[in-house]
Amino acid sequence: MQMRGDLFAFLRGTFYRWAELWPEACPDLRDAPRVLAIGDLHVDSFGTWRDAEGRLCWGVDDFDDAYPLAYTNDLVRLAASARIVIDDDRLAMSFRDACDAILEGYRGTLRQGGCPIVLGEREVTLERLGIAALKPPEDFWPKLQALPHVRRPLRSDARRALEHALPEPGLKYSVVTRTTGMGSLGQQRFAAIAMWKGGLVAREVKSMVPSALAWLDGRVNRDESYYERALDGAVRSRDPFQSITGAWLVRRLSPDANPIEIIDLPKKRDEAVLLQSMGIEAANVHLGSRRQTRRILADLQRRKANWLRAAARAMADVVHDEWKTFRKAAG
């Protein structure tokens, strides 16, 4: 239902189809230098977390579709998503300025070897990104506790992963099921909620699956998820609570560690800084494939100034046509 009514939701929920179509729509980009890419990158792929020093960090928060891929895929998909939300009046800046900001952040960060985004440091402030006005939701814990409770025993590996992630052994906890996101709706999610030292704590496990690109390559039976490799290689101050345990992604749930969607940001924000920061973070992740940095910079140098705008416009049009076909078929 969400994908029928909203083009951006359709983009988010159909990465497999994007992966099929983008090499045909952008043939001059598919052979660009390869990196361990984010894959399903778009303007709502970002969120906040607390690092080991308690600092509020911002960056890509979903590596489900990480996969070896031309670096251009991430930039084109990010810019195409910007085009879609600009056309829907969720961003006020021009499409040209959005693409320029993404490329400026990306290229500059590759040259300097990375730029982890710790909010409040240097020019990337809470106010300029529009995040300062986003207060932690007061109903976070009531909403989490109101989710459907798991009555049957969890799989033993999921239970062990949850219990190991809690702040101390032997805590009494309840388990709820969660449904969130668009592209990961089919993945199991369980959250353990416990009272610890005067307040609530929660840990979530989400089942890991291979990237849609592994299915497209016919390698799904052979390849594991690239999630952990992408997370380990990214230039960032990591969330110390996020890890991979067996077949499960483990992370802390809290009011200040959440995905941040464009639609939730206040109107008072510096959109150029926001899109530039997205380009910075794409580079931070691609620097996990450090040996490719010089080749990427050389590839960027030889491309025409409008290459990203042209490719992202073409892909946004392709996605729009796919959406119209989907809506017609869905009745």
N, C-alpha and C positions, 0 to 999 in steps of 0.2 A: 504493500500500500504506500509506504514512504517513497519507494522508487518511482511509482506511477505519478506521484504528485509533485516531484521535485527533481530537476535535472542534476543538481549537485549530489543529491542522495543516490541517484542512479549511477553517477560516476564513481562514488565511493563503494557501491555494492557490486560493481562489475569489473573488477581489475582483470580477471581472466580474459574478458572480451577485449579490454584495452590491450593486453599483451599480445593477443592475436592480431589486432588491427594496426597497431602503431608502426610495425616495420613496413607495412604496405603503404601507409599514409606518409611516412617520413623515411623513405629508403636511403636518403643521403646521411641519415643520422645513426642508423642501426649498427654501422661498423666503426663507430667512434671508440676510443679507448674504453676498455671494460674495467669496472670497479665492482666491489661488493656493494650493490646499490640498495636503496631503501625499497624500490619497486613501487609500492602503492603509496606514493607521496602526493599529498594535496594540502590545501591551506588549513585543514582541520587535523593534520597529523601531529600537532604539537601540543605539549602540555608542560606542567611544572612538577618538580620533585625537590626533596631536600637532600643535599649531599651529606657526607660524613661530618662536615663542620656545621650542619644545620642551615646552610645557605640555600636560598630559593633559586633553583636553576630552571632553565627553560630549553626545550629542544624537542626533537622527534621522539615520540613516545610509543611508536608501534613499528616493530621490525618483523611482523608476521610474514611479509612477502619479500624480505631481503633475499637477494640472489645476484650472482655474477651477471652483469648487464652493462650495456653502454651507458656511460655517465649521463648522456643526453636524455635518456628516458626519464630520470628523476626530474630534471630541469623542465622538460616539456610538460610532464604531467602536472608539476606544481604550477607552471604558468597557465596551462589549460584550465586548471581548477580556479585560478585567479580570474581568468576571462569569464568563466561561468558565474562566479559570485559578483563580479563587477556588473555583468549584464542584468543580474537580479537585484542590483542596488544594495548589496551587502558590503561592498567596498566602494568608496567614492572616488578613488584615484583612477587615472586613465590606464588602459591596458598597456600602452607603451611605457608609461612610468613604472608600472608593476614589473614588467619584464626587465627593464633597465636596472631596477633596484635588486631584483633577484640575481642578475648576472654580476652586478657590482659587488654584492656581498660574497657571491660564490668565488669569483676570480681573485678578489683581494685576500680571501681567507686561504685559498690554496697557496698563494704566494708567501704568506706569512707563516704557513705551517699549522694553522688551526686557531680557532678563537672560541673557547668554551664560553657559553652565555650564562653568566651568573647575574641575576637581576639586581639592579642597584649599583652595579659596577660600571665605570666608564660611562659611555653614552647610551648604553642599552638599559634604560631605567624602566621601572614599573610604569611610570606615568606615560612615557612615550609609546610603549607597547599597548597602552590602554588596560594593563592588567591591574594597576593599583586600585581601580574602582571595583574590581571583582573581589568581593569579600567572601571568605569561606562560608559555604552554605550552612545556615543554622539548623537545617533539617537533615543534614547528612546522616547522622547516626539513626534518627527515627526511621528514615527511608531505608537505610541498610537493614535495620532490624525487622522491618515490615516485609521484606522479601520472603518468598516461599522457603520454609525450612525443610532441610533434608531429613527424611525420616529413616531411610534405609542406610546401612553402613556404606561409607565411601570405599572406593577401591583402595587397597592397602597402600599403594604408592602415593596416591593423592593425600590420604590421611597423614602419612609420614611426612610428606613435604609441608603440609600445613602446620603440623605440630612442631616440626623443626624450625619453622620460621617465626613462631610465637616467641615473645621475649623471655620466657622461662619455661622449663618443662613442667608438666603436671597441671597446667592451667585448665580450668573448666571452660568449655567453649561451646557455642552453637554454630551450626553450619547452614548457610543459605545459598541458594542458587541465584546467579546473576545473568542478565541478558543486556548486552550493551554493544555499541558500535554498529557498523553496517557490514563490512567485509568479513567480520569474525563471528557472525551470528550463530553459525553452526558449531562453534567450539564450546566445550563444556567449561563452565566457570563455577567454582565453589569458593565461598568466603567464610572463614572462621572468625567469629566475633567473641571477644573475651573481655572481662573486666580486669584491669591490671593497675595497681597502685593508684587508685582513685579515679580512673578514667577508662574509657573503652579503647580497645585496640582491635585492628582487623588485618588479616592476611588473606590474600586471594591466590588460588591456583587456576591457571587457564591451560587447557590442553594444547600442546604444540602440534602443528600440522605443517607439512611441506608447503613452500610457496606455490602459488598458482602457476608460476613459471616452471616449476619442476614437473607439474602435470602436463604443461604444454610441451615440454621437452621430452616427455615420455620417460622421465627418470625418477618418478615418484617412489618406486620400490627400492631405489638405491640411495637416494639423497636424504639426509636428515635436514631439519630446519637450519637455516643460516642465522637465526635470530641471535644466538649467543656470540657468534663470530662478529656480526655487525655491531653489537653492543660493546664488545671488548675492544674492537678496533677504532671506534669513534673517539674523536678528541673531545672529551667532556669530563666534568666532575660527576661521577656516576652516583646513582641512587644505590646506597649500600644495602638496601632491602630487596633489590631486584636481582633475581638469579634464575638459572635453569636447573631444575632438579629432575633428572630422568626425562619423562615425557611432559613435564609441567613447567610453565612459566610462573614463578612465585614473585609476588610483590606486596608491599604494604598499601593498604587503603586508608586514606585520611582526607580530611576536608581540604588540605593544602597540597595534595598531590593528585592532580586531576588533568584530564584532557581539557583543552580550551578551544572552543569553537568560535569561529568568526562572528556568528550571529549573537553570541553572548557578550562580545566586547562592546564597551561604550563607544558612542560616536566621537568622543574626545580622545583621539589617539593620533600618532604620527604613522600613517599608513606606509610611507616610504621606509621608515625604520623597521616596521613590522615585516614587510616583504624582503627588505635587505637582510634582516635577521634570519628569515627562512632560507635565503640563499647561503648565508653564513653556515647555518646548521647542515644544509645539504653537503657543503664542502667538508665540514667537520666529520661527517660520516664517510665520505668518499676518501678522506685521508687515511682511513683504515687500509686502503690499497695504495700505500704511499709511493710505491715504485712507479705508479702511473701518473703522478702529479705533473712531471715535466711534459709528458705526452698530452695530457689534458690541456695544459696551458698552451702548448703549441697548436693543438686542434682548435681551441677557442680563438687563437690569434688569426688563423687562416679563414675563419668563417665570416660571412657578411654580417654587418652590424644588426640586421633585422632577422637573423636566422631563428632566434627563439620565438619572436612574435609570429613569424610565418608558420612555424611548426606547431606552436600552441594553438594558433587560430584554426589551423587545419584539423588538429585533433579535437578541439572543442566542437567543431562542426560535425566531425565524424560521430562523436558521442551524442550530439543532439539528434542526428539522424537515427542512431541506434535507439535512442530514447523514444522517438516518435513511433518507430516500428514496434517497440516493446509495449507502449501504451495502446496501440491499435490491437495488438495480439491479445493483450490482457482484457480488452473490452472496456 
